[in-house]
Amino acid sequence: MTVLDTTDARYRRAGAAAPEVTIGIEDPRASDVRELVERHLEFAKSHKPHGDVHALDVAGLLDPAVTVFSYRAGGELLAVGALKRLDRRHAELKSLHNAEAARGRGIGRAMVAHLIGVARDRGFARVSLKTGSQPAFAAARSLYASAGFTPCGPFGDYRSSRHSSFMTLPLDDPDLAA
């Protein structure tokens, strides 16, 4: 579990202590995690054709190749994300989703950075992701690009689709080491 710096200007201005923020491994069957995963699936299904939705449901997140993480502030679940091992040197970011109230606060950026760090610590040479190509996914694509991900072709079992954007980040490049 990672405990993050909670020095947040909103709390300093209010004279209150910021809640403790943690990013840690999570059981996708926990009720609040399951609920946020279901919202993620609903979002994907509302913006993509059925055959192009590859977001994992709770059963998919229980795969031994997948590790689910949560971002919590004061115990409240604000985001989830997962790392899936594709092979010995390649991992995939999966199921990244922020609660609506948590958007625009840097929480997604913190989750992506954490997942990249975990992938690096586990010895992966590359981490990739698939997201939507529709306007509803523009913020996600921008976030991933700001973290160093660049467009790539389909990987793993994915097929090329006009509804999907594929991105990758090499982790063994010393210029990208964090």
Secondary structure by P-SEA (a helix, b strand, c coil): ccccccccaaaaaacccccbbbbcccccccaaaaaaaaaaaaaaaacccccccccccccccccccbbbbbbbcccccccccccccccccbbbbccccccccccccaaaaaaaaaaaaaaaaaccccccccccccccaaaaaaaaaaabbbbbcccccccccccbbbbbbbcccccccc
